[in-house]
Amino acid sequence: MKILAIDIGAGTQDILLFDSEKNIENCTSLVLSTPSRILAKKISKVDGDLYLYGDTIGGGSITRAISNHLKKGYRIVMDASSAYSIRNDLDEVMAMGIEVGEKPSSGHFHELEVREIDLELLGHFLTQYGEEFRFDVIAIAVQDHGVAPKTISDRVFRFQQMEAMLRQDKRPESFHFAEDSVPDYFLRMKSALKAVKRTFEQPALVMDTAFSAILGCMDHEKEPFLVVNVGNGHTIAALLINGMIEGLYEHHTHRLTPEKLEKHLRLFCRGELSGGEVFEDDGHGVITLTPYYGDIMARVTGPNRDLFQKTSLNFSYAAPGGNTMMTGPLGLVKAALYRFQNRENKRH
């Protein structure tokens, strides 16, 4: 099978052209700046009113760029789809001073397209290096909080959906959605798949970056261990026992010191950390289905993984295929093989 895997984080987008007939070290991989940062730079260079349109993407960098643009006294108008990149509630978007709607018929507005996945551009680049841009499956990972009801915190809502998936199926390979099964409240995931389908007709799947990283760090261990992804925005940990996820913990990385991280992870493994405590500390939540009380090894990934250096936890850095940046894409590959390989075998 040939699989195009794209894992889009807050800092980088990590891309793998997986070919099952090649050693993983011989498969082409790329690490590029994340699309939201590229768009943010474009916004910062505009002098004047601005109209943004297109997809729903990760909004961290562009939210800050838009805020700075508004402070300069310029108008910003966004169509509804792109505006959801800023907040999952359009009332909150408009409260920031952003206008939501079509491009105004009067006045001069610079136009910028909000786009997270550009397969035509990627294909043009890679074909210049001899790659055949044809795949059996395209797999995308993005972080999506989901559109929470107004009465529920988006942090609580996100963790509720993760917990529901965990209680339904503890196999880490199952934490993904095929193109026809993404819940309506995951706007960014649905937008990502829509962007893929503008160019390709092949099967596609999408998953959260938290779970693509967890799956990419796994091998075939039977001994209990932790997988921890210390990302730019979020830190997520999974307790793995016999290849099953028996617990999940998610917090905001900027809220964690080495001391707090170690304390939380030890309590998490033993089932002694409450979701309320994590939430009150500006985190998301925690659940431990099967506690583990022994010493445990952590496999660590993510751009802020050096946070572990100042803990007393036993850990190693994950480098699947010899590349620390490919945990997310390789997790996507494993999910795609899990879902589609049998179908391909029957076809041939």
LUMDRENMI-816841 format. One record per residue: residue in one letter; chain; x negated, y, z negated of N, C-alpha, C in turn. Coordinates in steps of 0.02 Angstrom, whole numbers, m for minus. Atoms other than C-alpha are relative to their C-alpha. Layout:
BEGIN
SITE  residuo  cadena     n.u     n.v     n.w    ca.u    ca.v    ca.w     c.u     c.v     c.w
SITE        A       A       X       Y       Z       X       Y       Z       X       Y       Z
...
//
This chain:
BEGIN
SITE  residuo  cadena     n.u     n.v     n.w    ca.u    ca.v    ca.w     c.u     c.v     c.w
SITE        M       A     m41     m61       0       0       0       0     m43      63       0
SITE        K       A      31     m66       2     m48     180      30      47      47     m38
SITE        I       A     m40     m43      44      12     303    m102     m33      68      m6
SITE        L       A      24     m68      13      m7     491    m109      25      19     m69
SITE        A       A     m18     m17      68     m10     539    m293     m24      71     m16
SITE        I       A      16     m70      16      m3     722    m347      24      15     m71
SITE        D       A     m15     m16      70      m9     767    m533     m13      74     m10
SITE        I       A       6     m72       3      26     952    m561       4      22     m73
SITE        G       A       4     m24      68     m30    1023    m727       0      76      m4
SITE        A       A       1     m72       9     m45    1197    m800     m63      31      28
SITE        G       A      63     m28     m25    m225    1217    m742     m19     m24      69
SITE        T       A      19      29     m64    m252    1099    m596      55     m45      28
SITE        Q       A     m39      54     m31    m163     989    m472     m51     m52      22
SITE        D       A      46      55     m12    m249     821    m461      31     m48      50
SITE        I       A     m28      35     m58    m226     724    m300     m41     m62      15
SITE        L       A      33      63     m17    m266     544    m256      33     m31      61
SITE        L       A     m24      37     m58    m248     458     m87     m17     m74     m12
SITE        F       A      13      69      20    m233     280    m150      12     m48      58
SITE        D       A      m5      52     m52    m263     135     m30     m19     m66     m34
SITE        S       A      12      63      35    m246     m40    m103     m53     m42      32
SITE        E       A      53      38     m34    m371    m105      25     m70      28     m13
SITE        K       A      65     m30      16    m509       7     m43     m14      m6     m75
SITE        N       A      17     m10      70    m603      11    m206      23      70     m20
SITE        I       A     m27     m64      21    m531     152    m309     m52      55       7
SITE        E       A      53     m50      m7    m700     241    m305      m7      26      71
SITE        N       A       4     m21     m70    m686     251    m116      63      35      25
SITE        C       A     m61     m36     m19    m513     329    m115     m12      75      m9
SITE        T       A       9     m73       2    m510     515     m78      38      30     m58
SITE        S       A     m33     m35      55    m472     624    m229     m19      74       3
SITE        L       A      10     m73       1    m456     812    m251      23      29     m66
SITE        V       A     m22     m39      57    m444     931    m398       3      73      22
SITE        L       A     m10     m68     m25    m371    1099    m348      35      42     m53
SITE        S       A     m36     m44      45    m303    1250    m439      75     m14       4
SITE        T       A     m72      13       0    m122    1227    m491      37      54      40
SITE        P       A     m34     m49     m43       3    1313    m373      23      63     m36
SITE        S       A     m25     m59      35      72    1429    m507     m55      52     m10
SITE        R       A      56     m47       8    m101    1505    m535     m16      34      66
SITE        I       A      12     m30     m66    m123    1532    m349      51      54      14
SITE        L       A     m53     m49     m11      45    1621    m339      m9      60     m46
SITE        A       A      10     m56      47       5    1724    m494     m52      49      26
SITE        K       A      51     m44     m29    m151    1791    m408      29      41      57
SITE        K       A     m31     m37     m55     m48    1839    m256      44      56     m28
SITE        I       A     m44     m50      30      77    1930    m367     m41      59     m26
SITE        S       A      41     m53      30     m62    2027    m454     m29      47      52
SITE        K       A      28     m41     m53    m122    2094    m286      52      43      37
SITE        V       A     m53     m37     m34      47    2165    m234      11      67     m35
SITE        D       A     m18     m66      25      79    2350    m254      68      18      29
SITE        G       A     m67     m15     m24     266    2379    m241      50     m50     m25
SITE        D       A     m54      46      19     433    2293    m265     m11     m68      32
SITE        L       A      17      67     m20     432    2106    m245      62     m45       2
SITE        Y       A     m54      49      m5     553    1973    m185     m31     m70       4
SITE        L       A      26      69       3     517    1791    m231      56     m48      15
SITE        Y       A     m51      49     m20     608    1643    m157     m33     m69       8
SITE        G       A      27      66     m13     588    1456    m140      19     m52     m52
SITE        D       A     m12      58      42     569    1309    m259      m3      18     m74
SITE        T       A       8      m5      72     577    1283    m446     m66     m34     m18
SITE        I       A      66      26      14     398    1261    m507     m19      14     m72
SITE        G       A      25     m17      66     293    1272    m665     m11      75      m6
SITE        G       A      m2     m73       1     309    1450    m726     m48      36     m44
SITE        G       A      43     m33      49     173    1484    m854     m38      59      29
SITE        S       A      42     m52     m28      53    1582    m746      40      54      36
SITE        I       A     m38     m50     m38     183    1666    m636      44      42     m47
SITE        T       A     m39     m39      48     287    1718    m787     m42      58     m27
SITE        R       A      45     m53      25     138    1815    m855     m13      52      55
SITE        A       A      13     m46     m55     102    1890    m683      60      44      13
SITE        I       A     m62     m38     m12     283    1943    m661      10      51     m56
SITE        S       A      m7     m46      57     287    2020    m835     m46      60       9
SITE        N       A      47     m55     m12     133    2123    m792      24      45      57
SITE        H       A     m24     m39     m57     211    2176    m627      58      44     m20
SITE        L       A     m56     m40      24     369    2234    m714     m24      60     m41
SITE        K       A      27     m54      41     265    2337    m835     m27      58      42
SITE        K       A      24     m52     m46     196    2432    m685      58      42      28
SITE        G       A     m57     m38     m22     373    2491    m650      31     m25      65
SITE        Y       A     m26      27     m63     408    2383    m497      61     m44     m12
SITE        R       A     m57      47       2     569    2289    m461     m23     m69      22
SITE        I       A      10      69     m22     565    2100    m448      67     m33       8
SITE        V       A     m61      37     m14     706    2003    m367     m20     m72      18
SITE        M       A      14      70     m13     708    1813    m364      64     m36      19
SITE        D       A     m60      40     m12     829    1691    m285       6     m49     m58
SITE        A       A     m15      40      60     909    1571    m410     m49     m58      m8
SITE        S       A      44      58       5     800    1421    m368     m68      19     m28
SITE        S       A      66     m20      24     636    1512    m394       4      30     m70
SITE        A       A      m7     m31      67     703    1605    m547       1     m52     m55
SITE        Y       A       2      54      50     725    1439    m637     m72     m20     m18
SITE        S       A      70      12      18     535    1429    m634     m19      40     m63
SITE        I       A      16     m44      56     533    1568    m764      33     m25     m65
SITE        R       A     m38      27      56     668    1502    m881      54     m46      29
SITE        N       A     m55      44     m22     797    1363    m870      69      32     m11
SITE        D       A     m61     m38      11     928    1493    m919      m7      66      37
SITE        L       A       6     m61     m41     956    1630    m789      18      63     m39
SITE        D       A     m13     m59      42    1028    1746    m923     m65      24     m33
SITE        E       A      64     m18      30     857    1741   m1007     m47      31      52
SITE        V       A      41     m28     m54     773    1775    m840      19      73      11
SITE        M       A     m23     m68     m12     879    1930    m812     m14      46     m60
SITE        A       A      15     m39      60     850    1986    m992     m72      25       1
SITE        M       A      69     m22      m6     665    2000    m946      m8      59      47
SITE        G       A       3     m55     m48     708    2131    m815      m4     m23      72
SITE        I       A       2      28     m67     705    2014    m665      71      m2      28
SITE        E       A     m65       5     m34     849    2029    m542       5     m67      36
SITE        V       A     m10      66     m31     921    1864    m481      52       7      56
SITE        G       A     m46      m4     m57     999    1856    m308     m38       0      65
SITE        E       A      30      m3     m66     966    1879    m124     m44      63       6
SITE        K       A      43     m58     m12     838    2001     m55      43      62      13
SITE        P       A     m39     m61     m11     908    2178     m66      m4      25      72
SITE        S       A      m2     m23     m70     960    2252     101     m34      68       8
SITE        S       A      32     m65      m4     886    2421      58     m65      m1     m41
SITE        G       A      65      m3      34     711    2466       3     m50     m47      32
SITE        H       A      53      42     m28     545    2387      46     m24     m49     m54
SITE        F       A      21      52      47     506    2222     m41     m52     m45      33
SITE        H       A      48      51     m21     350    2118     m22      31     m69     m15
SITE        E       A     m29      67       8     400    1935       0     m54     m52     m14
SITE        L       A      44      56      15     314    1784     m78      42     m63     m10
SITE        E       A     m35      64       8     369    1603     m66     m26     m37     m61
SITE        V       A      17      40      58     372    1502    m226       1     m73      21
SITE        R       A       5      67     m27     309    1331    m177     m53     m39     m39
SITE        E       A      45      41      41     230    1193    m280     m32     m57      40
SITE        I       A      24      57     m40     210    1055    m151       2      20      74
SITE        D       A       6     m18     m71     148    1095      24     m37     m57      35
SITE        L       A      31      59     m30     117     929     110     m28      16      70
SITE        E       A      26     m19     m65      93    1011     280     m70      29      m6
SITE        L       A      65     m30      11     m52    1115     214     m51     m53     m22
SITE        L       A      44      53      24    m126     966     122     m19     m48      56
SITE        G       A      14      45     m55    m110     855     274     m47      30      51
SITE        H       A      44     m34     m48    m192     983     388     m72      m1     m26
SITE        F       A      66       0      29    m339     995     268     m32     m69       3
SITE        L       A      30      66       6    m364     809     244     m13     m33      68
SITE        T       A      13      30     m66    m349     761     427     m65      27      30
SITE        Q       A      64     m26     m24    m499     873     459     m59     m41     m26
SITE        Y       A      52      43      29    m597     749     352      13     m74      16
SITE        G       A      m9      67     m24    m537     596     446      53     m42     m35
SITE        E       A     m53      37      34    m392     547     333      62      m5      43
SITE        E       A     m64       8     m33    m236     475     410      54      16     m51
SITE        F       A     m47     m25      51     m99     569     319      67     m36       7
SITE        R       A     m60      42      m3      26     425     316       1     m44     m62
SITE        F       A      m4      35      64      89     341     157      63     m41      m4
SITE        D       A     m60      40      14     209     208      99      44      32     m53
SITE        V       A     m35     m31      56     256     306     m57     m35      66     m17
SITE        I       A      27     m63      27     233     484    m120      24       6     m72
SITE        A       A     m16      m5      71     227     505    m309     m24      66     m28
SITE        I       A      13     m67      26     234     672    m399      10       1     m76
SITE        A       A     m10     m10      72     210     717    m582       1      75     m15
SITE        V       A      m5     m69      24     267     882    m657      27      m2     m71
SITE        Q       A     m30      m3      68     315     937    m831      67      36       5
SITE        D       A     m67     m27      m5     501     969    m848      35      m5     m68
SITE        H       A     m35       0      64     586    1021   m1010      74     m19       8
SITE        G       A     m71      11     m11     758    1002    m932      41      60     m22
SITE        V       A     m45     m54      18     903    1123    m944      40     m21     m61
SITE        A       A     m33      18      63     959    1113   m1124      65      39      m8
SITE        P       A     m59     m40      18    1133    1162   m1183     m21      61     m42
SITE        K       A      19     m62      34    1130    1339   m1254      m6      m9     m75
SITE        T       A       0      10      73    1157    1270   m1430     m60     m42     m23
SITE        I       A      55      44      18    1000    1159   m1423     m66      29      24
SITE        S       A      67     m21     m21     817    1207   m1420     m25     m43      58
SITE        D       A      26      40     m56     732    1156   m1258     m54     m48     m24
SITE        R       A      49      48      27     595    1076   m1365      35     m62     m26
SITE        V       A     m39      57      26     724     967   m1453      29     m40      58
SITE        F       A     m32      34     m57     812     929   m1289     m50     m43      38
SITE        R       A      52      38     m36     651     876   m1202     m16     m65     m37
SITE        F       A      19      60      37     605     757   m1341      58     m50      m6
SITE        Q       A     m58      45       1     782     687   m1351       3     m43      63
SITE        Q       A      m1      38     m62     771     636   m1168     m57     m52       1
SITE        M       A      56      47       3     600     556   m1196      17     m59     m46
SITE        E       A     m18      53      48     665     460   m1347      53     m47      30
SITE        A       A     m53      42     m30     818     400   m1250     m31     m48      51
SITE        M       A      33      44     m48     707     331   m1111     m40     m54     m36
SITE        L       A      39      48      37     595     248   m1239      44     m55     m30
SITE        R       A     m45      50      31     740     161   m1327      31     m45      53
SITE        Q       A     m28      40     m54     803     100   m1159     m50     m50      28
SITE        D       A      51      43     m30     638      27   m1096     m69      24     m24
SITE        K       A      65     m20      29     469      30   m1186     m59     m11      46
SITE        R       A      54      10     m48     368     m19   m1033     m21      69      28
SITE        P       A      21     m67     m24     263     135    m987      10       9      75
SITE        E       A     m11      m5     m73     283      94    m801      70      23      17
SITE        S       A     m71     m15     m15     470     126    m816      16      74      m8
SITE        F       A     m15     m70      15     454     310    m865      m7      43      62
SITE        H       A       0     m40     m61     488     379    m692      71      m1      29
SITE        F       A     m64      m4     m34     633     423    m578     m11      m8      75
SITE        A       A      m3       1     m72     666     372    m399      40      61      24
SITE        E       A     m29     m62     m26     730     508    m285      75       7     m11
SITE        D       A     m73      m3       7     913     462    m310      22      m7     m72
SITE        S       A     m20      12      69     908     445    m499     m24      55     m49
SITE        V       A      23     m54      44     838     610    m566      62      35     m30
SITE        P       A     m56     m36      31     960     684    m693       3      73      22
SITE        D       A     m10     m68     m25    1034     852    m642     m35      52     m43
SITE        Y       A      30     m50      44     958     939    m793     m76       6      10
SITE        F       A      71      m6     m15     780     907    m729      m9      38      66
SITE        L       A       0     m42     m60     777    1052    m606     m67      m3      37
SITE        R       A      65      m2     m33     590    1052    m574     m15     m67      34
SITE        M       A      10      65     m32     584     865    m539      40      m5      64
SITE        K       A     m42       4     m59     729     877    m418     m27      46      55
SITE        S       A      28     m46     m49     648    1027    m333     m63     m30      32
SITE        A       A      60      31     m27     484     931    m315      16     m53      52
SITE        L       A     m20      51     m48     569     786    m229      30      30      62
SITE        K       A     m29     m34     m58     666     904    m117     m56      27      44
SITE        A       A      56     m26     m39     501     983     m65     m35     m56      38
SITE        V       A      30      58     m35     429     811     m23      41     m19      61
SITE        K       A     m44      23     m53     580     768      82       4      49      59
SITE        R       A       2     m47     m56     558     924     188     m50     m23      53
SITE        T       A      54      21     m45     406     839     265      m1     m75      12
SITE        F       A       6      73      m5     414     651     231      67     m34     m13
SITE        E       A     m59      41      11     550     519     241     m14     m61     m43
SITE        Q       A      18      59      38     454     387     144      29       3     m71
SITE        P       A     m24       1      70     511     331     m30     m43      45     m43
SITE        A       A      36     m44      45     463     449    m169      24     m12     m72
SITE        L       A     m20       2      71     464     451    m358     m32      59     m36
SITE        V       A      25     m56      40     434     581    m492      m1     m22     m73
SITE        M       A       2      13      72     382     572    m673     m29      60     m36
SITE        D       A      28     m54      40     333     687    m814     m75     m10      m6
SITE        T       A      72       5       6     148     727    m826     m22     m34     m64
SITE        A       A      17      34      63     149     664   m1005      m7     m75      11
SITE        F       A      m1      73      m8     190     488    m949     m46     m23      55
SITE        S       A      49      20     m50      83     487    m794     m69      m5     m31
SITE        A       A      65       3      34     m67     524    m906      m5     m61     m45
SITE        I       A       0      59      43     m18     389   m1031     m12     m63      40
SITE        L       A       5      60     m41       3     259    m896     m68      m5      34
SITE        G       A      65       0     m32    m157     310    m809     m57     m19     m46
SITE        C       A      52      16      48    m258     285    m968       1     m74     m21
SITE        M       A      m7      69      24    m196     108    m996     m38     m49      44
SITE        D       A      31      55     m37    m285     m51    m948      40     m62     m16
SITE        H       A     m37      62      17    m239    m226   m1008     m10     m20     m72
SITE        E       A      13      15      70    m274    m211   m1194      62     m27     m34
SITE        K       A     m54      25      42    m169    m311   m1315      m4      29     m70
SITE        E       A       7     m30      66    m241    m230   m1471      35      68      m1
SITE        P       A     m32     m66       5    m145     m78   m1533     m50      56      11
SITE        F       A      42     m58      m9    m217      88   m1477      43      61      16
SITE        L       A     m34     m63     m16    m170     270   m1452     m24      26      67
SITE        V       A      19     m40     m58    m168     365   m1289      21      71     m16
SITE        V       A     m15     m69      16    m179     552   m1315     m21      45      58
SITE        N       A      13     m48     m53    m166     684   m1179       1      69     m30
SITE        V       A       5     m66      30    m229     850   m1246      m1      51      57
SITE        G       A      m7     m43     m58    m164     965   m1111      m9      73     m16
SITE        N       A       4     m72      10    m171    1152   m1086      59      26     m40
SITE        G       A     m60     m22      35       7    1172   m1148      21     m48     m55
SITE        H       A     m26      50      46      59    1010   m1232     m52     m52     m16
SITE        T       A      37      60      19     m25     871   m1327      51     m55     m13
SITE        I       A     m46      56      11      64     704   m1316     m41     m62     m16
SITE        A       A      33      63      19      16     540   m1398      51     m56       5
SITE        A       A     m41      60      m3      84     366   m1369     m34     m55     m39
SITE        L       A      25      58      36      63     218   m1486      16     m62      42
SITE        L       A      m8      58     m44      34      63   m1377     m14     m64     m39
SITE        I       A       9      66      31      58    m113   m1447      24     m52      49
SITE        N       A     m16      52     m49      53    m263   m1331      26      29      65
SITE        G       A     m18     m30     m64      68    m148   m1181      65      38       0
SITE        M       A     m63     m35       6     228     m67   m1245      m9      64     m39
SITE        I       A       2     m62      38     255     111   m1304      43      m9     m63
SITE        E       A     m36       9      64     303      96   m1488       7      65     m38
SITE        G       A      m8     m64      33     294     280   m1531     m23      57      46
SITE        L       A      18     m59     m39     283     455   m1456      m4      61     m46
SITE        Y       A      10     m61      37     221     620   m1525     m16      55      49
SITE        E       A      15     m55     m45     221     789   m1438      m1      66     m38
SITE        H       A       9     m64      34     159     958   m1497     m29      49      51
SITE        H       A      34     m50     m41      94    1121   m1423     m74       2     m19
SITE        T       A      72       5      13     m95    1113   m1405     m26      60     m39
SITE        H       A      26     m59      33    m123    1292   m1461      15       2     m74
SITE        R       A     m18       3      71     m43    1249   m1629     m42     m51     m39
SITE        L       A      37      55      32    m164    1107   m1665     m72      18     m14
SITE        T       A      71      m1      18    m328    1114   m1758     m22     m73      m3
SITE        P       A      22      70       7    m437     958   m1768      27     m33     m63
SITE        E       A     m24      28      63    m382     935   m1948      74     m18       5
SITE        K       A     m72      13      m6    m197     949   m1909      13     m58      48
SITE        L       A      m9      53     m49    m211     837   m1756     m14     m68     m32
SITE        E       A      16      63      32    m297     700   m1857      53     m21     m51
SITE        K       A     m52      15      50    m172     712   m1999      64     m24      33
SITE        H       A     m63      18     m34     m23     706   m1881      m5     m69      32
SITE        L       A       5      64     m35     m88     559   m1780      m2     m58     m48
SITE        R       A       2      55      49    m126     454   m1934      69     m12     m29
SITE        L       A     m68       7      26      47     489   m2006      47     m28      53
SITE        F       A     m41      24     m57     127     460   m1835      m6     m76       8
SITE        C       A      10      72      m9      51     286   m1818      35     m40     m55
SITE        R       A     m30      36      57     116     237   m1991      75      13      m5
SITE        G       A     m72     m15       4     289     307   m1957      17      46     m56
SITE        E       A      m9     m42      58     267     436   m2094       4      74      18
SITE        L       A      m6     m69     m23     283     595   m1990      70      11      27
SITE        S       A     m69     m12     m22     456     670   m1964       3      47      59
SITE        G       A     m11     m44     m57     522     751   m1808      13      72     m23
SITE        G       A     m14     m66      26     583     897   m1914     m64      38     m17
SITE        E       A      63     m32      18     407     931   m1978     m37      24      62
SITE        V       A      33     m20     m62     337     934   m1801      36      59      32
SITE        F       A     m39     m54     m30     478    1045   m1738     m11      65     m37
SITE        E       A       9     m61      40     459    1169   m1881     m70      30       9
SITE        D       A      68     m24     m13     275    1181   m1836      m8      23      73
SITE        D       A      m1     m22     m69     325    1237   m1660     m17     m55      49
SITE        G       A      11      56     m45     306    1063   m1587      66     m26      28
SITE        H       A     m59      29     m31     428     950   m1499      32     m54     m43
SITE        G       A     m30      52      40     452     793   m1600     m45     m61      m6
SITE        V       A      38      62      10     395     620   m1651      49     m57     m12
SITE        I       A     m38      61      15     465     444   m1655     m48     m58      m3
SITE        T       A      40      60       7     383     284   m1716      47     m59      m8
SITE        L       A     m44      58       2     477     125   m1675     m31     m58     m39
SITE        T       A      36      53      34     346       2   m1738     m63      29     m32
SITE        P       A      58     m30      33     225      72   m1868     m61     m46       4
SITE        Y       A      64      37       2      42      20   m1867     m43      31     m55
SITE        Y       A      34     m25      60     m60      33   m2027     m75      m9       2
SITE        G       A      72      12      m2    m235     m22   m1975     m37      57      33
SITE        D       A      41     m47     m37    m380      74   m1902      17      m7      74
SITE        I       A     m22       2     m70    m340     121   m1724     m48      41      43
SITE        M       A      42     m33     m49    m439     172   m1571      43      45      44
SITE        A       A     m36     m46     m44    m384     323   m1469     m36       6      66
SITE        R       A      27     m15     m66    m409     343   m1283      26      68      19
SITE        V       A     m17     m71      m4    m412     528   m1247     m11      27      70
SITE        T       A       7     m34     m64    m384     631   m1090      26      71      m7
SITE        G       A     m26     m68       0    m337     809   m1044     m55      52      m6
SITE        P       A      51     m52      m2    m431     974   m1025     m25      23     m69
SITE        N       A      21     m20      68    m437    1004   m1214     m17     m61     m43
SITE        R       A      15      62      36    m492     828   m1260     m56       7     m51
SITE        D       A      55      m8      48    m646     894   m1351      25      20     m69
SITE        L       A     m28     m11      66    m529     938   m1494     m14     m59     m46
SITE        F       A      13      61      38    m562     759   m1548     m70      m2     m29
SITE        Q       A      70       2      23    m747     794   m1572      m6      18     m73
SITE        K       A       4     m22      69    m712     875   m1740      47     m38     m46
SITE        T       A     m40      44      42    m603     734   m1806     m42     m61     m19
SITE        S       A      34      62      18    m654     571   m1889      34     m60      32
SITE        L       A     m34      54     m35    m543     470   m1773     m48     m37      47
SITE        N       A      38      39     m50    m618     329   m1669      32      12      68
SITE        F       A     m30     m15     m65    m595     379   m1488     m52      m8      55
SITE        S       A      41      m1     m60    m662     367   m1312      37      41      52
SITE        Y       A     m31     m38     m53    m631     475   m1160      21     m47      56
SITE        A       A     m24      40     m56    m525     397   m1024     m30      24      65
SITE        A       A      28     m16     m66    m604     390    m852      18     m55      49
SITE        P       A     m21      53     m46    m501     273    m742     m31      10      69
SITE        G       A      34      m6     m65    m593     237    m581     m62      43      m5
SITE        G       A      59     m40       9    m740     330    m656      11      75       3
SITE        N       A     m16     m70     m10    m650     498    m648      48      24     m54
SITE        T       A     m42     m24      54    m582     590    m800      61      39      25
SITE        M       A     m55     m40     m26    m469     696    m689      54     m41      35
SITE        M       A     m47      41     m38    m377     549    m612      48     m41     m44
SITE        T       A     m46      38      43    m279     486    m763      72       9      24
SITE        G       A     m68     m12     m23    m119     569    m700      15     m33      66
SITE        P       A     m13      33     m64    m132     515    m518       0     m76      m4
SITE        L       A       0      74       5    m177     336    m566      60     m25     m38
SITE        G       A     m63      18      32     m28     332    m683      57       0      50
SITE        L       A     m51      m2     m53      80     383    m535      m6     m61      46
SITE        V       A      11      59     m43       1     245    m430      28     m62     m34
SITE        K       A     m25      59      36      41     115    m564      76      m1       0
SITE        A       A     m73      m3      m1     221     175    m573      27     m17      69
SITE        A       A     m22      14     m69     237     169    m383      m7     m74      17
SITE        L       A      10      71     m13     164      m6    m373      52     m41     m38
SITE        Y       A     m50      34      41     280     m62    m513      69       1      33
SITE        R       A     m67      m7     m29     432       3    m421       6     m26      71
SITE        F       A      m7      13     m71     392     m26    m238     m40     m58      27
SITE        Q       A      44      51     m29     260    m162    m218      38     m62      21
SITE        N       A     m38      60     m18     383    m306    m219      39      11      64
SITE        R       A     m37     m16     m62     485    m218     m85     m46      m4      60
SITE        E       A      47       3     m56     330    m199      23     m21     m71      16
SITE        N       A      20      70     m11     280    m380      m2      54     m38      38
SITE        K       A     m55      33     m36     452    m438      55       4      22      72
SITE        R       A      m3     m27     m68     443    m325     207     m52     m33      45
SITE        H       A      54      30     m39     279    m404     262       0     m77      m5
//
